[in-house]
Amino acid sequence: MNGAATQRRLLDELVERSLAQHRCPSIAWGVLEHGHLVVAGGSGLLHDGAPPDEHTRYRIASMSKSFTTAAVLGLRDDGVLRLDDPITTFAPELADVVGPAGSQAVTLRHLLSMTSGLATDDAWADRHLDLSPDELDLAVQRPLFAHRVNESFEYSNLGFALIGRVVWRATGTRVQDHVSRRLLEPLGLHSTTWTFPDGTRWAHPRRLVEGEEVDDALVLGDGEMAPMGGLWSTVSDLARWVAWLDRANDAEAHDEVGLSASSRREMQRMQTYIGTSTVVGRTSPSGYGFGLNMRDDTDLGMVVAHSGGLPGYGSNMRWMKGRGTGAIALANLFYAPMHELTLEMLAALHDAGAIAPTPVQEAPLLESAARRLVALLNDWSHQRADDLFTDNVPLDESYALRAA
């Protein structure tokens, strides 16, 4: 990162401003370059009177959806699940999850891409992470739909609880355990857990009540709603997660432990168009992939992200697709808007010239054709032209004119 000291000051200023503006007790943050965490820090104070760092645990809420999604796509790749089968194929107890008249049957694809039509339920779902199996059964007896299935974007946390139920019925194992065994352990994300991080430095949940900072509700345990938002993690672990996801976009990407490169790219490909949205004054078309958001930013290019919000926590991870550059911010305040901070961080680094331009990656076939074209133009031959061009070229404009 060019001018590291200057860029560090710039980032520190942005974090301190966000801390003060939103009255966050603490923010832990980090920036990736070339797929590595190159700078990290912490502002504010934890309960122990010291600032957080890249190893402090926060609950990352809906950022968990990308982990759940990766596990599901891995099971799909293994032939255990099919995204386009009705969810009742494996979980017949979900027979009441039926959209309005004229709807398709709900599938895993709909749930992953937020097109199931199930109504947005953030405030309710966030208070029910520890839902029991019986309580989930009751919740799906009369599910609320905002739209017909597969017609428009509608963010549903309940949908990810249903994904968890389907995985459990299909495999006999909770999706949380698939995430841990397939992803967290082999990727070395040892500070990312579904269970309470007892015995480690962690950020206590806080909220503002009539302008006063107070403790939020007791931390909920790991239950049926947890696949949508139950993970705890750190800036350090999330930097490795972001880098692993983004490496799939490299021209020479290869399969790695956990999930194939093609399936990781599938997560980061827009499946559902949301519309234009404005964040910190930057208006961009946006959409949802599988467990991830994306924005087509005029300056930054395609940016992949996901926020997390729970009572007592707010978080965001964001990266410039295929460029190895990203930002992470975790706060312990009720729905703290860290999506604003990470976008400001990347935009500020871009404006300061600290982010390298997108490298031009020439396809080998194009490079070979370019060399042959240069040779042809320097020494024209109709025969070599025929060898190089498709048959429409002389029909569109004769070789005689092209050689002149």
LINMOCOR-V726203 format. One record per backbone hydrogen bond with DSSP energy under -0.5 kcal/mol. NH is the residue of the N-H (numbers start at 1). CO is the residue of the C=O. If there is no record, write none. Layout:
nh=NH co=CO
nh=NH co=CO
This chain:
nh=7 co=3
nh=8 co=4
nh=9 co=5
nh=10 co=6
nh=11 co=7
nh=12 co=8
nh=13 co=9
nh=14 co=10
nh=15 co=11
nh=16 co=12
nh=17 co=13
nh=18 co=14
nh=19 co=15
nh=20 co=16
nh=21 co=17
nh=22 co=18
nh=23 co=19
nh=24 co=19
nh=27 co=43
nh=28 co=330
nh=29 co=41
nh=30 co=328
nh=31 co=39
nh=32 co=326
nh=33 co=36
nh=34 co=323
nh=35 co=324
nh=36 co=33
nh=38 co=31
nh=38 co=36
nh=39 co=31
nh=41 co=29
nh=43 co=27
nh=45 co=25
nh=46 co=50
nh=49 co=46
nh=56 co=53
nh=57 co=201
nh=58 co=233
nh=60 co=58
nh=60 co=231
nh=61 co=231
nh=63 co=60
nh=64 co=61
nh=65 co=62
nh=65 co=228
nh=66 co=63
nh=67 co=63
nh=67 co=64
nh=68 co=64
nh=69 co=65
nh=70 co=66
nh=71 co=67
nh=72 co=68
nh=73 co=69
nh=74 co=70
nh=75 co=71
nh=76 co=72
nh=77 co=73
nh=78 co=74
nh=79 co=76
nh=80 co=75
nh=81 co=75
nh=85 co=82
nh=87 co=106
nh=89 co=86
nh=90 co=87
nh=91 co=87
nh=94 co=91
nh=95 co=92
nh=97 co=94
nh=98 co=96
nh=103 co=100
nh=108 co=85
nh=109 co=83
nh=111 co=107
nh=112 co=108
nh=113 co=109
nh=114 co=111
nh=115 co=110
nh=116 co=110
nh=119 co=144
nh=125 co=121
nh=126 co=122
nh=127 co=123
nh=127 co=124
nh=128 co=125
nh=131 co=128
nh=136 co=132
nh=137 co=133
nh=138 co=134
nh=139 co=135
nh=140 co=136
nh=141 co=138
nh=143 co=140
nh=146 co=117
nh=147 co=117
nh=150 co=115
nh=151 co=148
nh=154 co=114
nh=160 co=157
nh=161 co=157
nh=162 co=158
nh=163 co=159
nh=164 co=160
nh=165 co=161
nh=166 co=162
nh=167 co=163
nh=168 co=164
nh=169 co=165
nh=170 co=166
nh=171 co=167
nh=172 co=168
nh=173 co=167
nh=177 co=174
nh=178 co=174
nh=179 co=175
nh=180 co=176
nh=181 co=177
nh=182 co=178
nh=183 co=179
nh=184 co=179
nh=185 co=180
nh=187 co=183
nh=188 co=185
nh=189 co=184
nh=190 co=188
nh=192 co=189
nh=193 co=191
nh=193 co=232
nh=198 co=196
nh=200 co=197
nh=202 co=200
nh=203 co=57
nh=204 co=202
nh=206 co=312
nh=207 co=214
nh=209 co=207
nh=209 co=212
nh=212 co=209
nh=214 co=207
nh=216 co=205
nh=223 co=129
nh=223 co=221
nh=224 co=131
nh=225 co=129
nh=226 co=129
nh=226 co=223
nh=228 co=225
nh=229 co=226
nh=230 co=226
nh=232 co=193
nh=233 co=58
nh=236 co=54
nh=238 co=234
nh=239 co=235
nh=240 co=236
nh=241 co=237
nh=242 co=238
nh=243 co=239
nh=244 co=240
nh=245 co=241
nh=246 co=242
nh=247 co=243
nh=248 co=244
nh=248 co=245
nh=249 co=246
nh=250 co=247
nh=253 co=250
nh=256 co=259
nh=259 co=257
nh=264 co=260
nh=265 co=261
nh=266 co=262
nh=267 co=263
nh=268 co=264
nh=269 co=266
nh=271 co=288
nh=272 co=288
nh=274 co=286
nh=275 co=286
nh=277 co=284
nh=279 co=277
nh=279 co=282
nh=282 co=279
nh=283 co=281
nh=284 co=277
nh=284 co=282
nh=285 co=296
nh=286 co=275
nh=287 co=294
nh=288 co=272
nh=289 co=292
nh=290 co=267
nh=291 co=112
nh=291 co=289
nh=293 co=305
nh=294 co=287
nh=295 co=303
nh=296 co=285
nh=297 co=295
nh=297 co=301
nh=301 co=297
nh=303 co=295
nh=304 co=319
nh=305 co=293
nh=306 co=317
nh=308 co=315
nh=310 co=313
nh=313 co=310
nh=314 co=331
nh=315 co=308
nh=316 co=329
nh=317 co=306
nh=318 co=327
nh=319 co=304
nh=320 co=325
nh=321 co=302
nh=321 co=319
nh=323 co=320
nh=325 co=320
nh=326 co=32
nh=327 co=318
nh=328 co=30
nh=329 co=316
nh=330 co=28
nh=331 co=314
nh=332 co=26
nh=334 co=206
nh=335 co=310
nh=335 co=313
nh=336 co=333
nh=338 co=336
nh=340 co=337
nh=341 co=337
nh=342 co=338
nh=343 co=339
nh=344 co=340
nh=345 co=341
nh=346 co=342
nh=347 co=343
nh=348 co=344
nh=349 co=345
nh=350 co=346
nh=351 co=347
nh=352 co=348
nh=353 co=350
nh=354 co=349
nh=355 co=349
nh=356 co=354
nh=361 co=359
nh=362 co=360
nh=367 co=363
nh=368 co=364
nh=369 co=365
nh=370 co=366
nh=371 co=367
nh=372 co=368
nh=373 co=369
nh=374 co=370
nh=375 co=371
nh=376 co=372
nh=377 co=373
nh=378 co=374
nh=379 co=375
nh=385 co=381
nh=386 co=382
nh=387 co=383
nh=388 co=384
nh=389 co=385
nh=393 co=390
nh=395 co=391
nh=396 co=392
nh=397 co=393
nh=402 co=398
nh=403 co=399
nh=404 co=400
